[in-house]
Amino acid sequence: MVTDTGGIDDRSFNASSWAGMQAAAAANSNIQVKYLQSTTQNDYVPNISAFLQEKCGIIVTVGFLMGSATETAAKAHPSQDFAIVDCSYASECLPAPKESNIDQLVFNTVQDGFLGGYLAAGMTKTGKVATFGGEDFGTVTIYMDGYWDGVQYYNTQHHTNVQVLGWNEKTQKGSFTGDFTNQTKGETLTQTFISEGADIIFPVAGNVGLGAAKAVQDADNAAGSQKVNMFWVDTDGCTSAPQYCKYFITSVTKGIVSAVKNAVLTAASGSFKGGTYVGTLANGGAVLSPFHDFSSQVPAALQNELKTVEAGIENGTIQTPTKSPV
């Protein structure tokens, strides 16, 4: 596996992808896994090349930024199996023409993002919630689209007027910190949202989200009682950032571990196929995490509504529009 610049311990999609690699090794004793860390984008090509020289059974690359390097390598080595996380031809992350030796592992997170938005609208006390991204990528804005639309759907159902700060699905305009590593930027932006009245924050920004959590914690300590909470993204925040678990109402996640594990196992068994795996609510590839500390605080009626909305998304009666198709 070749990491993106967020690194192996990003508490997000690199860490989840590596967990998937390790799960494959645990499931099949013939599989050995290793990774190379990309410190900058200039490391992608040499890291992929190093694994090509080692004749690895499958090379897994992680993230939207690695599309071009992965495509180039796959084209030059048509008998080599590749998988890429969070990147596809459909989203134009991978440049055409299609290579048949790339397994595209993508997640329709507009669906669980929508559930998250609905939940946020049902839990806010101020009538304002917020979201922001690390960078303006489709794999980021798809979450934000879902979140925004979920809030609007709640407003329609309940005749409320909950506002979303930081993103507008219709205009595709919003707030981004510019990377997935600078926690100070996440903290500063979250402080701004809190000062504007938002009491639930949803960062879609990898490690930058830890800065958001610090701002939420500081707001809690300053107020003397917990008034601001947040959602985590990609993974269950109570597992990946447990020190902030008491602020996480839920996490809007993607089933990266199982997707990567399956790609590696198919390569090992000789049944590898290029193409697209799409994680959804229905197949467990896009889900809300448990409420953990909030399990007694999310009203039973709202939990039941979430189940109804989930069923509606799965059967197509509730639409989840996004301008960032997977």
N, C-alpha and C positions, 0 to 999 in steps of 0.2 A: 504494500500500500504506500502511495505517495500522499503525504498530507498537504493541505493548503497552508497558507501562511499563518492561520490561526493556531496551528500546532496540535500535537497529539492530546494535550490536556485542555482543549478549548471549552470543555464542558458543553459541547455542542456537536456539530456534525462530524468533525474529525474524530473526537473521542468515541462517538457512537459507531462510526465506521470501523474503528479499530476494535471495538467490542464485538462487532460482527465478525471480523477476521478471527479473533480469539475464540468466538463461539464455534466457528467452522473447524478450527484446529481441535477444539475439545470434542467435537462430534465425530471426527475422523482422525485417528492417530497417525495416518500417513501424511497429513497436512502440516506443514511448517509455515509460520507466518512471520513476516518482518516488515518494518516500515522505514521510510526515509522522510526526514522532516524538510519541508520547504520553508526557508526563512524569508525569502523574497520570491517574486514571480519568476525571477531568472533561474531559480532552482528546479522548476518543473521539468524542463527538457533533460538536463543531466541526470536527475533522479530517475525519470522513466527509462532513460538509456542505460543506467546502471542495472536496473532490474531486467531489461531486455538482454543484457550481456550475461546475466545470471540464469537466463532461460527459465524464468518463473512461470508457473502454470497459469496464473492469472495476475494481471496488474490492475489494481483498483486505485483509481484517482478520485479525489474528493473535491467537489465544488465547482461552481459556475466558472470560475476563472481558469480552470484547467482544461476547458473544452478544446481549445485550439491545439494545445500540446498533445492531448490524448488522440484527437482526430489524426494529426500528422503521423504519430507513431503507429496508429492502427492501420493507416493506409500503407505505410512503408513495411509493415510486418503483418500481412493478412492472415497468417496462421497463428498469431499470438492472440490469446483471449484477453480482453479488457472489460472492465466495468467502470462506470463513472457515477458518482453519487450527486444527485441534485442537478442534473444536466441532461438535455435531450436535443434531438434534431427539431422536434416540434416547437420548442421554446427558442430555437435559433441560437442556443448556447453552443451546440456542436455545428460547425460549418459544413454545409453540404459538399460533395455528395455523401450519401449514407454509406458507412462501412458496416459490414455484416458481423464484424467481430467485436463490436462494442455493445455491452449490456447496459442500457440506460436505466438507472434506478431513480425514479422521480415520484413525487408525492403530491397528491391533489389537496394541498393544505388550505385551499380556499374553504374546504368543507369544515374542518375542525376550527379554522379561523372564524368562520361564521358562527359556530357554536360558542366560541370564546367571546365574540362581540355581543351575542345575545345574553350570555352570562354576565358580562361586564355591565351591560345596560340594566340588568335586573338587580345588580349588587351596588351600583353607585349610589352614594348619598348626596353628592353635589350636582348630579346631572351632567357631569363632564368626565370623559375618559380619554385616554391618549394612547397613541402608538407612534413608534419611530423605527427607522431602519438603519442598518449599518451602511450599506451601499444600495444604490437604486438598481437592483437586479430583479428579474422576474421571480426568482426563488424567494426573495424578500417581500416584494410588493404583493405577491399572491396571498400571503398571510394577512397583510394589511387590508387588501381588498375584502377578504372574508370578514375580518373584524369589523370594518366599516359597515358592510352590508348587514351583518348580524345585528348591529346596533339599530340600523334603520328598520329592520324587520321587527325588532322588539318595539320600537316606537310606533310602528303601524298597528301591531297587535294590542298595545296597551295605551295608545293615545298619549304617549309621552314625547318629550323632546330632548332626549339625551344627545349631547354633542360629542363629536370625536375630534380631538385636537391631534395634529400631526399627520393627518392623511385624509384625502378625499378620493374615493374610488372613481367618481365620475370625471374629475379633472386630472387624476393621476399626479397630483401635486402634494408634497408633504415634507416631512423632516427626516434628514439622514445625517449621521455623524461623519460619514466619509470612510470608515473602515470597520473592521470587526475586532479591533484590539485595544483601542484607546478608551479606557474606562473613565477617564476624567471627562471626556466629551459626553459620555452617556450620563454621568452624574450631573453635569451642568445643564444638559437639555432636560433631564427629568426634573431638576429643580425649577426650571422655567415652567414646565407643564403644571407642577404642583402649585406654583405661585399664581397660575392662571385658573386654578380651581379643580384640576383633574385629581381624582382620588383613586383611580385604577390605571396603571401604566403597563403597556405591553411592548417591551423592546424586542425587535427582530434583528438582533445584532451580535449574536455570539457572545464573546467575552465582554463586549461593551455593556451588555446587560448587567454585569456585576456592578458597574458604576451607577446604573439606574437603581439597583437594589440598595446600594450605599445611600443614595439620596432619599429613598423611601424610608430606610432605617433612621436616618438623621431627622427626617420630618416627624417620624413616630416619637423619637426621643425628645424632640423639641416641644411637641404638643403635649407630651405627658401621657397621652393615650393614643393607641393605634388608629390613625385616621386615613392613611394612604396605604394601598396594597398594590399588587402587581400580578402579572402572568409571566411565566418563563416560556421559552420557545425551543423547539426541536426535541428536547429531552425533558424528562421529569426533573424540574428544578430542585425538588426536595432530595433527589439523589445526587444531582450534579453540583448543586450549590446549597447544601443542607444548612449552612449557617444562616441562610435567609429564608428557610422554609416557612417560617411563621408569617411571612408577608405574601407568599404565593397562594392565591386563591385556587389556581390550577396551572397547568402547563399545556400549551398547544403544541402537540408533538408529531413527529413522523417516525414510522417504523423502520429506521435505518438499520438497526442491528439485524433484524430478520432478513431484510433485503440483501444486505452484504453477505451474510452467512450463506444464504441460498445461492448467490452468484458464485461464491468460492466452492461450495459443495458440488454444484453442477459442473464447474470446470474440472474438479478433481475426479468426478465420475465419468467424464467424457460426454456428458449430455448438455454441455454449454450451448446456449443459443443467444446470438445477439438480438437486439430488439428493445422493447420498452416494458419495464415493470412499472405500473402506476399504483402507488399506495393510496387507499381511499378509506372513508369511514367503514364501508362494508367489509373490506378485507383486513382491517386492523392496521393499515399503513398510514392512517391519519386520524389521530384520536386525542381527546382531552384526557389528561392525567387525572388520577384520583384527587379529591379535594384536600386530603391530609388534614391539616389543622382546621380547615374551614368546613369539614364535613357536617358539623352541627350548625354552621352559620349560614350555609346556602339553604334557603327555605325549601321545604319539601315540594311546594307547588312549583317553584322555579326548576327544581330538579326534574319534575315530571314534564314540564314544558320543554326542557332540553331534550328529553327522550322523544317527545313528539316531533320536535324540529329535526332531530337526527333521523328519525324514520322518514320524514318528509323529504330530506335531502337525498337519502338513499333511494327512495322510490321516484324521485324526480318531480314531486309536486311542489317542492320548495326549491327555487332556482338560486344558484350561487354564482352570479356573474363575476368574471375576472378578466382583466386585460393582460394577464400573465399566464397563459395556458401552459400546462406541463407537457 
